[in-house]
Amino acid sequence: MIPIISCPLPGGGQALIKTQDIGGATTGKNPKECDVYILGWAANGITVDLSLDDFAEVWVSALIDDGEPEYEVVFTPDEVH
């Protein structure tokens, strides 16, 4: 299984990030957001709509995942939204 986390973006939408590619995160200008540095495609960082503490909890939870999915991801066509 490839551990992936989904993070909300400040302007709407989501970012899917492989946990092993995260190099680190820092607090953003807005304390409710943080900048995440991702090896390979976002080395300059992307801002996600999570506080640093909330992001750290999601990230660490994904890193220590025991292999049992807590959530099931279902992709739906855009027409459904």
N, C-alpha and C positions, 0 to 999 in steps of 0.2 A: 504494500500500500504506500502511496506517495502522500505524505502529510501536507495538506493544503489548508490554509485558513482564508476566510473571506472577511474583508474589512470594508466598511462603508467609506465612501469618499465624501468630502465636504460639499461638493456641488451636486451630489446625487450619484447613484451608481455604486458599483462594488469593485474591489480589486481582489483577485485571487492570487495568493502568494504561497510558494513552496516554503515551508518552514526552514528547511536546511539551507535555503539561499538568503535568509535574512542575516545581514551583517550586524545590525543594531538598530536602535531607535532613539530619538531625542525628543524632548518637549518642543512643541511648536509655539508660534506666536500666540495662538489661542490655547489656553490651558486645557480645553476640551478636545484638542487635536494633538497628534504627534507626527513626526517625520520618520518614515521607515526607510532604511537603506537596504537595497536588495542587490545581491551580487549578480552581475550580468546585464540586467535591463533597467534598473533604477538605482545606479550607483550614486547618483546625486540626491536620491531620496524622493519619496512621494508622501504627500500629506494624507493621513487617514483621519476619519472622523471618530477617533477614540482617544481618550486621555492616555498618557503614557502608562499609567497603572492598569487601565483596562486592556490596552494592547499587550502588555507584559503577561497578564493573566491568560489571554487567549493564546499567545505564543508559547508560553511554558506548558500550558495544558496540551497543546498539540505536540510538543516535543516529548512529553512523557505519556502520550496516548498508549493505552494497552492493546490497541488494535480493534477494539469494539467501537464501532461508530456510535456516537451519541446522537447524531442527527443524520437523516437521510436527505441527500441533495437530489432534488427533482428539477430538471430543466423543462420549462414550458414554453410554448411558442409565444412570441410577442403579442399576438392577437388576444391572448387570454388576459393580459394585464389591463 
